[in-house]
Amino acid sequence: MTSSKVQQSLSGAALTDPVRYPASASFPVRTKRGFVLVLLTLLVPGSAQLVAGDRKLGRAALRVTLCAWAALVLAVLLLLLNRTLLINIITNPFASLALVILLVALAAGWAILFINTLRLIRPVLLAPQARPAVVIALVLAMVLGSGSLGYAAYLLNVGRNAIGSIFSSGPAIDPVEGRYNFLMMGGDAGEDRTGRRPDSLSVLSVDAETGQTAIISVPRNLQNAQFSEDSPMRTVYPDGYNCGDECLINAINTEVTNEYADLYPGVADPGAQATLEAVSGTLGITVQAYVLVDMQGFSSLIDAMGGIRIKAGGWVPMSGFFDDYTQTHGMPLGWIPAGEQTLNGDQALWYGRSREYVDDYSRIQRQQCVQQAMLKQLDPATLLAKFEDIANAGTKVVESNVSSSQLGSFVDLAIKAKGQDVKRLTIGPPDFDASFSTVPDFDEIHARVDELLASASAQGAQSAGVPDDAMVVPAAGAGPVQAAGASPASVLAGGAAKQQPTPSDFVPVTTTPDGEPITEEMLTQLKREGNEEAIRQLVATNGQCAPL
């Protein structure tokens, strides 16, 4: 056979290839070919063009696909071997911008390949009844593939903007004595105030290696707060913040903002920084960073999470207006019942801030419980499912001097902390006498804080020979473990600490002493009658709380 005849024979065979030349194929084969090309474009972008279209385009797209797969494999390896580095890359402002651009480019390129695949399928060659099915399959595949990449780019950009809004670009912080200490402040701001007054103060202390966490709550009415040795405010108050009954620790923020901001040149928020220094000096530890959360932002964040689940020990009022003349609240806006509850943002806000009928220390116990519930329930599944809402709510965090460059390390520690018991201490009841915040003994505070942090460190607990569950610090609502001034040795030797209930052991008070169920109607009627004392007795246990 001559060369020309061989070429003609091969050309004829090629023209009968149904993949590249579908015109000669039957309708069922053309339909099958269409679905196969859609599937190839979805699973291996570029392969459809390689077998049925522009081979040059197919080879170029296939190279990009292989590179994307390699990058994905590398990301999985980093997730398994060096999670901190992976998170730091994603949260870095420049790296995350590059990733957003890359994902958008890949999404656009993939969409172009799907459109090109539609041209290769040539819907006019399909049977009329098969055309809609093939086209719909292609559109769905394009949404699943290209659309998913585009949405991933959008979410990454949302997170990038949230990180830029919340966290600083300042230098990273180092652990002190193996721990990171963060001051968490619930800011109470209003149009009639200059500066924010933090009505909720707590230190989150995290072991830099294990993630073991302790929460130290400082009452807002603590007097004579001590500034740390390096604080500029020591020149104003060398003996502590002791200007009288008005000098409560939560007033430092406003006073420094109004009168002593010049002592903090170059500091973004002098009031917050001064409060941090006062908490550091008072507790005898170095607090490295702060996060100031607006109350409304707190509420929005919990709503974004889908609410929090708790077991409440007693009924909590959502307080109405406060009458300055009679020094009483009006009719509550509502009540949060005792027992197992799922709280939305507004309810959780009231649950953490209400102190009507009880003291500040019951409120502090509830605040600790809310914090623990948030940490417990902000799991990866919740974060992924509600990422956009959580990120947007997070931007309502008023400010933080935590460096964005360390988010990888801190997220990694948060993951390590999951499932571990959170240790707690309150500078007031149930851990100290009710009058302690007025005349605090700072040596005793330092000693108790040292005990707490030692118990929240695996190395410290092992060196002391104390099992991790033999704690001298009570759970929220668990009652006092030792009286102020009691010997730590006597507690560790088997004193009251081991007698106390665990956070889930308490029984919510849902009935009166006579056994009648407590209802909102009953409490409302008692309020109308002015029987405040009866309400006080019925809700006295509302400081008890456990996260579910």
MARDOZA-736295 format. One line per field, with one value per residue (C-alpha): x, y, z; residue in one letter. Coordinates in Angstrom, 3 decimals. Example, Ala and Ser with C-alpha at 12.3 -4.5 7.8 and 13.67 -1.06 7.14 Angstrom:
MARDOZA-736295
x	c(12.300	13.670) $
y	c(-4.500	-1.060) $
z	c(7.800	7.140) $
type	c(A	S) $
END
This chain:
MARDOZA-736295
x	c(0.000	1.378	2.155	-0.730	-3.189	-1.952	-2.464	-5.939	-6.755	-5.516	-7.376	-10.570	-10.112	-9.512	-12.672	-14.622	-13.166	-16.316	-14.326	-12.738	-15.255	-18.717	-20.631	-20.285	-21.353	-24.838	-26.977	-26.380	-22.607	-22.715	-24.686	-22.251	-19.341	-20.863	-21.179	-17.646	-16.147	-17.971	-16.677	-13.111	-13.183	-14.457	-12.000	-8.907	-9.188	-7.518	-7.962	-11.105	-9.215	-6.299	-8.464	-11.107	-10.003	-7.034	-4.154	-1.934	-4.582	-5.124	-1.439	-1.144	-4.276	-3.075	0.240	-1.665	-3.902	-0.900	0.679	-2.580	-2.727	0.891	0.129	-2.890	-0.796	1.812	-0.903	-2.165	1.387	1.840	-1.480	-0.223	3.409	3.546	0.062	1.420	3.325	0.266	-1.948	0.720	0.832	-2.951	-3.163	-0.176	-1.614	0.652	0.532	-3.246	-3.645	-1.524	-3.684	-6.880	-5.554	-4.377	-7.734	-9.622	-7.335	-7.799	-11.573	-11.673	-9.426	-11.536	-14.698	-13.069	-12.293	-15.935	-17.106	-14.585	-15.854	-19.378	-18.042	-16.399	-19.641	-21.484	-25.018	-26.583	-25.315	-27.087	-30.553	-33.071	-34.093	-30.428	-29.357	-30.859	-29.400	-25.864	-25.984	-27.382	-24.673	-22.022	-23.437	-23.599	-20.031	-18.863	-20.568	-19.073	-15.579	-14.975	-17.639	-16.091	-12.702	-14.295	-16.164	-12.985	-11.270	-14.157	-14.029	-10.261	-10.620	-13.315	-10.965	-8.080	-10.078	-11.281	-7.712	-6.587	-9.429	-9.007	-5.319	-2.273	0.731	3.103	5.902	5.298	5.240	7.241	5.901	6.811	7.717	6.277	2.877	0.999	-1.235	-4.036	-6.279	-9.858	-11.960	-15.673	-15.983	-18.996	-18.992	-21.616	-22.112	-21.914	-18.517	-14.994	-13.106	-14.472	-15.081	-14.240	-16.880	-15.516	-11.835	-10.284	-6.858	-6.612	-3.315	-2.208	0.716	2.910	3.553	0.488	-2.279	-3.496	-5.578	-6.448	-8.901	-8.331	-11.257	-10.664	-13.731	-14.405	-14.672	-11.162	-9.519	-5.886	-4.827	-1.051	0.627	3.485	7.006	7.527	4.162	4.257	1.284	3.532	4.756	1.163	0.134	3.349	1.412	-1.340	-4.564	-5.648	-7.508	-10.549	-13.781	-13.917	-10.602	-11.911	-9.794	-12.318	-12.031	-8.367	-9.173	-11.269	-8.982	-5.851	-7.646	-8.835	-5.902	-2.719	-2.590	0.615	2.381	1.881	3.303	2.804	0.385	-2.861	-5.036	-3.355	-6.354	-6.356	-2.582	-2.737	-5.473	-3.292	-0.421	-2.712	-3.894	-0.276	0.847	-2.200	-1.833	1.956	2.330	3.253	0.209	1.517	-1.547	-5.188	-8.412	-11.198	-14.595	-17.607	-20.697	-22.723	-19.894	-19.971	-23.681	-23.226	-20.412	-22.554	-25.408	-22.942	-21.932	-25.548	-25.817	-24.141	-25.313	-25.126	-26.626	-27.836	-28.060	-30.780	-33.036	-31.315	-33.208	-32.727	-32.881	-35.090	-34.369	-32.571	-34.173	-31.400	-33.756	-34.964	-31.804	-33.927	-34.519	-37.826	-39.687	-37.205	-37.354	-37.390	-35.902	-33.368	-34.614	-32.590	-31.575	-30.144	-30.444	-29.301	-28.698	-28.735	-26.447	-28.813	-29.577	-25.899	-25.074	-27.593	-26.571	-23.003	-23.752	-26.834	-26.144	-29.643	-30.580	-27.042	-23.522	-20.756	-19.160	-22.130	-21.917	-18.191	-18.912	-21.470	-19.028	-16.427	-19.017	-19.975	-16.296	-15.830	-18.976	-17.733	-14.312	-15.895	-18.405	-16.245	-15.099	-13.804	-17.221	-18.926	-16.114	-16.320	-20.117	-20.480	-17.124	-18.408	-20.810	-18.192	-15.534	-17.890	-18.949	-15.296	-14.637	-16.810	-14.021	-13.077	-9.338	-6.442	-2.689	-2.185	0.073	-1.477	1.890	1.300	-2.205	-0.882	0.776	-2.234	-4.754	-2.546	-2.562	-6.343	-6.643	-4.376	-6.511	-9.674	-10.852	-8.623	-10.076	-9.972	-8.695	-10.349	-9.716	-11.765	-10.255	-13.372	-16.061	-16.007	-12.205	-11.864	-14.061	-16.618	-14.736	-11.424	-11.686	-11.938	-8.794	-6.917	-3.840	-1.583	0.889	-1.969	-3.227	0.237	0.511	-2.907	-2.175	1.132	-0.699	-3.255	-0.696	1.376	-1.719	-2.424	1.017	1.662	5.271	4.275	1.659	4.083	6.880	4.490	3.227	-0.367	-2.846	-4.365	-7.851	-6.788	-7.233	-7.345	-9.404	-13.156	-15.220	-17.626	-20.416	-18.808	-18.436	-15.365	-12.496	-10.559	-11.039	-8.859	-5.592	-5.972	-2.854	-2.389	-0.735	-3.851	-5.967	-3.611	-3.543	-7.199	-9.181	-12.250	-11.095	-11.927	-15.310	-16.549	-18.857	-17.561	-19.095	-21.822	-22.724	-24.940	-28.711	-30.439	-32.959	-36.240	-38.718	-39.497	-38.694	-42.318	-41.783	-43.773	-42.177	-40.538	-41.986	-41.580	-45.144	-44.337	-41.249	-43.114	-45.922	-43.426	-41.844	-45.231	-45.820	-42.443	-41.300	-37.636	-36.416	-38.460	-37.027	-33.533	-33.902	-35.298	-32.469	-29.611	-27.944	-27.758	-23.973	-23.802	-23.205	-21.595	-20.943	-22.571) $
y	c(0.000	3.380	6.076	8.271	5.393	4.669	8.308	8.291	5.119	6.583	9.818	7.880	5.977	9.192	10.723	7.808	8.410	9.362	11.275	13.778	13.494	12.861	13.660	10.064	8.538	7.489	9.624	7.376	7.548	11.343	11.630	9.354	11.357	14.601	13.322	11.862	15.186	17.026	14.497	14.762	18.552	18.314	15.679	16.417	19.904	19.986	16.280	16.838	19.268	16.828	13.963	15.843	19.410	21.759	19.590	22.607	24.120	20.728	20.231	23.719	23.202	19.772	21.229	23.773	20.988	18.893	21.921	22.597	18.984	19.159	22.333	20.639	17.616	19.978	21.788	18.464	17.500	20.855	20.370	17.043	17.976	21.754	23.149	26.426	27.218	26.504	28.804	31.518	31.371	31.636	34.511	36.455	39.545	39.257	35.482	35.443	38.142	36.050	33.012	34.977	36.122	32.599	31.047	33.623	32.938	29.171	29.575	31.736	29.333	26.351	28.169	28.819	25.108	24.231	26.680	25.171	21.706	22.801	23.799	20.376	18.601	20.486	20.294	20.618	17.084	15.640	14.170	16.899	15.075	14.688	18.309	19.734	16.912	17.356	21.141	20.988	18.486	20.840	23.844	21.876	20.656	24.204	25.453	22.581	23.065	26.645	28.010	26.287	27.834	31.256	30.888	29.750	32.895	34.990	33.395	33.754	37.432	37.832	36.268	38.401	41.595	40.480	39.749	43.145	44.851	43.022	42.329	44.542	44.476	44.978	42.721	39.202	38.489	35.838	33.578	34.508	31.568	29.293	30.985	33.507	35.763	37.685	40.253	39.887	43.005	43.400	47.062	49.098	52.212	54.882	58.261	59.945	58.444	59.267	56.011	52.540	51.201	47.492	45.950	42.449	41.692	38.266	36.921	33.931	32.192	29.530	27.119	27.796	24.085	22.145	24.716	24.086	27.109	28.991	31.870	34.464	36.822	40.243	42.005	45.414	46.905	45.868	48.760	49.780	47.926	47.742	48.882	46.775	48.017	49.280	51.100	54.876	55.130	54.257	57.860	58.966	56.180	54.700	52.958	51.633	53.052	54.350	57.618	56.438	54.572	55.909	54.282	50.933	49.003	49.431	53.242	53.201	53.006	56.176	58.152	57.408	58.128	61.500	62.673	60.658	59.680	61.711	59.088	56.586	58.187	56.046	53.659	53.154	52.852	54.215	53.348	49.695	49.485	51.026	48.574	45.723	47.015	47.274	43.685	42.535	44.222	43.084	39.414	39.388	38.079	39.583	40.070	40.452	41.431	42.457	42.029	44.562	43.284	45.494	44.012	44.174	42.465	39.730	39.223	39.101	36.571	34.172	34.552	33.766	30.596	29.501	30.170	28.540	25.627	25.812	24.373	27.288	26.908	29.509	31.999	35.150	38.392	40.389	43.604	46.566	50.251	51.289	53.947	56.063	57.475	54.160	52.279	49.457	47.975	48.099	45.063	42.673	42.477	38.708	35.796	33.088	29.892	27.476	24.171	23.260	26.176	27.253	31.002	33.348	36.376	38.730	36.169	35.285	38.983	39.378	36.103	37.360	40.923	40.694	41.207	42.058	40.202	38.764	40.152	40.785	37.456	35.430	37.436	36.656	32.940	33.158	35.122	32.387	29.798	31.710	31.976	28.238	27.440	29.560	27.897	24.451	24.975	26.894	23.649	23.247	22.144	25.246	27.468	26.120	26.126	29.662	31.158	34.283	35.242	34.554	36.576	39.514	39.428	39.232	42.616	44.066	43.265	46.847	46.349	44.080	44.459	40.774	40.541	38.900	37.265	34.945	33.802	30.481	29.728	30.832	28.905	25.836	26.298	26.693	23.373	21.725	23.190	21.531	18.840	19.927	21.190	24.951	26.008	29.011	31.553	34.597	37.413	37.405	34.862	31.912	31.924	34.936	36.735	39.206	42.119	41.070	43.316	46.393	45.609	43.073	41.237	41.225	38.714	36.284	37.014	36.328	33.070	31.849	32.834	30.950	27.852	28.118	28.453	25.600	23.394	24.477	23.308	19.632	20.033	21.873	19.290	16.416	18.042	18.607	15.041	16.279	14.745	17.223	16.833	17.609	21.310	24.069	26.214	25.712	25.344	28.107	27.916	25.053	27.005	27.968	25.538	27.093	30.108	33.130	32.554	28.773	26.724	25.343	22.277	21.451	21.640	19.466	17.005	16.255	19.152	20.831	20.838	17.190	17.613	20.157	19.232	19.257	21.814	19.401	18.051	20.882	20.588	23.639	25.265	25.042	24.864	26.813	25.277	24.078	22.206	24.589	25.066	28.464	30.186	33.536	34.361	33.688	35.907	38.653	38.590	38.815	41.804	43.527	42.985	44.493	41.277	41.664	39.470	36.484	36.827	37.153	33.864	32.044	33.156	32.996	30.066	31.723	31.973	28.217	27.360	24.656	24.616	21.725) $
z	c(0.000	-0.955	1.622	0.450	0.779	4.330	5.302	3.795	5.709	8.986	8.302	7.709	10.968	12.860	11.501	12.940	16.462	18.443	21.089	18.725	15.886	17.368	14.189	12.942	16.272	17.319	19.630	22.694	22.142	21.787	25.044	26.857	25.416	26.715	30.278	30.194	29.050	31.854	34.389	33.055	33.343	36.910	38.124	36.022	34.513	31.088	30.345	28.256	26.003	25.783	24.452	22.491	21.824	21.792	23.033	23.677	25.965	27.587	28.359	29.863	32.006	33.099	34.299	36.395	37.756	38.794	40.489	42.353	43.502	44.659	46.616	48.194	49.204	50.678	52.668	54.063	55.057	56.784	58.562	59.905	60.565	61.083	61.613	63.011	59.807	57.667	59.759	59.748	55.939	55.670	58.178	56.844	55.077	52.027	51.716	52.151	49.469	47.103	47.896	47.229	43.832	42.997	43.931	41.852	38.881	39.238	39.529	36.397	34.481	35.506	34.396	30.997	30.692	31.410	28.742	26.319	27.235	26.334	22.905	22.565	23.494	20.730	22.183	18.700	17.960	20.990	20.911	21.880	25.061	26.170	25.699	28.941	31.057	29.717	29.999	33.552	34.515	33.161	35.026	38.284	37.797	37.115	40.294	42.294	40.926	39.851	42.192	45.210	44.477	44.080	47.356	49.090	47.824	49.137	52.606	52.748	51.908	54.601	57.131	55.896	56.352	59.804	60.921	59.672	61.534	64.833	65.308	65.267	62.966	65.871	67.078	68.312	72.040	73.869	76.606	80.174	82.404	79.748	79.483	77.369	79.454	77.736	79.408	78.195	78.779	78.183	77.234	78.299	76.108	75.645	73.982	77.388	78.200	77.141	76.910	77.517	80.998	81.161	83.417	82.829	83.472	83.198	82.345	80.033	80.846	78.368	78.673	75.631	75.028	76.137	75.733	79.291	80.215	83.383	83.768	86.500	87.031	88.565	90.019	88.535	92.040	93.153	95.032	95.396	92.237	91.933	88.722	87.351	88.022	84.482	84.311	83.720	86.111	89.052	88.906	89.572	91.982	93.447	96.239	94.033	92.659	96.063	95.604	97.584	96.920	93.367	92.465	91.275	88.802	85.997	86.269	85.217	81.529	81.507	83.850	81.846	78.567	79.878	81.985	81.503	77.838	77.491	79.641	76.798	73.635	70.568	72.325	70.432	73.545	76.696	78.893	77.869	78.258	81.751	82.756	81.535	83.682	86.717	86.275	85.825	89.039	90.983	90.022	90.138	86.582	83.232	81.033	77.491	75.459	75.691	73.802	74.420	73.299	72.798	74.442	71.240	69.378	72.011	71.408	67.618	67.918	69.942	67.447	64.655	66.518	66.702	70.453	73.436	75.579	79.377	82.535	84.672	88.439	88.961	87.190	85.842	85.153	81.973	83.939	83.097	83.685	86.873	89.090	90.609	93.232	94.663	93.658	92.241	88.816	87.066	85.730	84.049	80.271	80.617	82.534	81.681	83.365	85.453	83.881	80.490	78.080	74.637	74.821	71.849	71.794	73.618	76.319	76.771	77.069	79.875	81.458	81.729	82.820	85.091	88.802	89.993	93.226	93.538	93.827	91.296	92.065	90.890	87.681	87.393	87.755	84.952	82.789	83.257	82.284	79.131	78.148	78.642	76.653	73.759	73.797	74.017	71.238	68.764	67.160	63.564	62.285	63.706	62.453	58.900	58.754	60.088	59.126	57.388	60.192	62.878	61.023	60.513	64.167	65.159	63.589	66.341	68.749	69.460	69.534	70.408	70.520	69.711	66.650	63.603	62.942	65.910	65.098	63.847	67.170	69.187	67.058	67.431	71.215	71.163	69.334	71.913	74.704	73.376	75.755	78.622	81.883	82.328	85.768	87.407	90.124	91.155	93.231	95.353	96.293	96.116	96.426	98.762	101.256	99.885	101.479	99.988	96.908	99.163	101.185	99.061	100.318	97.261	98.695	99.093	95.574	94.154	96.068	94.894	91.303	91.439	92.734	89.975	87.170	88.582	88.507	84.920	83.842	83.217	84.298	87.486	88.431	87.858	89.861	92.755	92.561	92.388	89.954	87.557	88.997	92.600	92.160	94.719	92.380	92.091	88.997	88.148	90.659	92.573	95.798	97.807	97.967	100.802	102.977	102.358	104.139	104.482	104.043	100.493	102.024	104.024	100.884	98.865	101.741	101.211	102.628	101.291	97.655	97.153	98.846	96.327	93.451	89.916	87.503	86.381	89.831	91.019	90.737	89.193	91.510	89.615	92.518	95.658	99.098	99.086	95.820	93.613	90.152	89.686	86.638	84.957	85.940	89.608	89.540	87.688	90.259	93.132	91.379	91.032	94.726	95.546	97.232	96.251	99.118	97.955	94.450	95.904	97.741	94.701	92.358	94.899	93.090	89.677	89.898	89.377	85.746	83.618	79.864	77.983) $
type	c(M	T	S	S	K	V	Q	Q	S	L	S	G	A	A	L	T	D	P	V	R	Y	P	A	S	A	S	F	P	V	R	T	K	R	G	F	V	L	V	L	L	T	L	L	V	P	G	S	A	Q	L	V	A	G	D	R	K	L	G	R	A	A	L	R	V	T	L	C	A	W	A	A	L	V	L	A	V	L	L	L	L	L	N	R	T	L	L	I	N	I	I	T	N	P	F	A	S	L	A	L	V	I	L	L	V	A	L	A	A	G	W	A	I	L	F	I	N	T	L	R	L	I	R	P	V	L	L	A	P	Q	A	R	P	A	V	V	I	A	L	V	L	A	M	V	L	G	S	G	S	L	G	Y	A	A	Y	L	L	N	V	G	R	N	A	I	G	S	I	F	S	S	G	P	A	I	D	P	V	E	G	R	Y	N	F	L	M	M	G	G	D	A	G	E	D	R	T	G	R	R	P	D	S	L	S	V	L	S	V	D	A	E	T	G	Q	T	A	I	I	S	V	P	R	N	L	Q	N	A	Q	F	S	E	D	S	P	M	R	T	V	Y	P	D	G	Y	N	C	G	D	E	C	L	I	N	A	I	N	T	E	V	T	N	E	Y	A	D	L	Y	P	G	V	A	D	P	G	A	Q	A	T	L	E	A	V	S	G	T	L	G	I	T	V	Q	A	Y	V	L	V	D	M	Q	G	F	S	S	L	I	D	A	M	G	G	I	R	I	K	A	G	G	W	V	P	M	S	G	F	F	D	D	Y	T	Q	T	H	G	M	P	L	G	W	I	P	A	G	E	Q	T	L	N	G	D	Q	A	L	W	Y	G	R	S	R	E	Y	V	D	D	Y	S	R	I	Q	R	Q	Q	C	V	Q	Q	A	M	L	K	Q	L	D	P	A	T	L	L	A	K	F	E	D	I	A	N	A	G	T	K	V	V	E	S	N	V	S	S	S	Q	L	G	S	F	V	D	L	A	I	K	A	K	G	Q	D	V	K	R	L	T	I	G	P	P	D	F	D	A	S	F	S	T	V	P	D	F	D	E	I	H	A	R	V	D	E	L	L	A	S	A	S	A	Q	G	A	Q	S	A	G	V	P	D	D	A	M	V	V	P	A	A	G	A	G	P	V	Q	A	A	G	A	S	P	A	S	V	L	A	G	G	A	A	K	Q	Q	P	T	P	S	D	F	V	P	V	T	T	T	P	D	G	E	P	I	T	E	E	M	L	T	Q	L	K	R	E	G	N	E	E	A	I	R	Q	L	V	A	T	N	G	Q	C	A	P	L) $
END
